[in-house]
């Protein structure tokens, strides 16, 4: 559905394409994540916070054409401009609807070369 700005600020609309032929996204979520560790002094006051394991996650829900092959968990792929490891690939089938895929990938920025 095309939307035209009538009043106010121009807002972004739509969903970024997955980049996989035959996959038509309905929704997508890009998340930046990290694990935090809080250090306290002897009185229990927070004195330092470190963030480790920073990574991006990209999850989506999409309609798929019948020619689309399933992805394997652990496979490296690029979806929505994010290259990472497939961590979820669910195919939803119904008697009264088309197939739907729910997938997710995760980046591992600390692993550069795969060695």
N, C-alpha and C positions, 0 to 999 in steps of 0.2 A: 504494500500500500504506500503510495507516494504521499508525502506530507509537505505542505507548503507553509512557510513561516508567514503568519499574518501580523502578529504583534510580539514584542519582546525580543529576547536573545535567540539566535539561531542555535538549535540543539542538534547533537549527533543522533542519527536514527539508523535503524537497520542492524544487520549482523554481518561481521566480517566473514568472508568465504573461508572454508576450511583449507582450500587448496588441493583437495582430493577430488578427482574427477568422479562425478556421479553422486556426490554427497552434497545435500542441500540443507544448510543449517537453518534451524528454527530458533535456537537460542544458544548463547555462548557466555562463558564466564572466564575471564583471565584474572588470575590471583597471584600476587607476590606474597610469598610466605617465608617464615624463618622461625627458628626455635630461640626463645629468649632464656637467658640464665641470669637471675638476680643474685647478687652477693650482698650479704648483710654484715654489719659490724657486731661486736659482742653484745650490744644492746638491742639488736634486732632491727636497726635502721638500715634502709637500703643505701648502699654506698657505690654500687656499680651495676650496670646492666650490659651484658654482651649479647649480641645476636649472632647465631651460628646457623649453618645449614640453610642459607638463603637460597631460594629457588622459585621458579615460576610454575604455576599449574594452569592448564587450559582444559576446561571441560565444555562439552557441547551436547546438544540434542539435535538430530538431523534426520531428514528423510533420505533414504538411500535408493539408488537404482539397483535393479536386480544383478547387474554386472559387477557390483562392488564386492571385492573380496574382504573377508574378515581380517582384522589386524590381530596379531598375537601379542599377548602380554609380554613385555620386555623388548619388543621390536622398537627400533628407532624410526621416527617419522616426523614430518612437519605438518602441523595443523594450525590454521589461523596465523601463520607467520612465526609460530613457536616450534622449534625443533627440540624433541625430547623423547623420552621413553614412554610407551603406551602402558598405562597403569589400570585402565578400565576400558572394556569394549563390550557393551551389552546390546544385544539385538532384541527388540520388543516386537512380537508378532501378535496380531489380533485377527479374528475372523472377519471383522467388519472395517478394517483399516489397512493402510500400507505399512510395510516394515519401517521401524524407527531404530536408529542407533543412538546410544548414549555412550560417549567415550571421554577419556581423559588422558592427558599426557603430562609428564613432569620433567623439568630440566634438572640437570646436575652440573652446575657451572664449575664446580671444583674438579670435575673429571674432564680434562680438555681433549686428550688424544685417545681415550679408551684403552690406554695401556697401563 
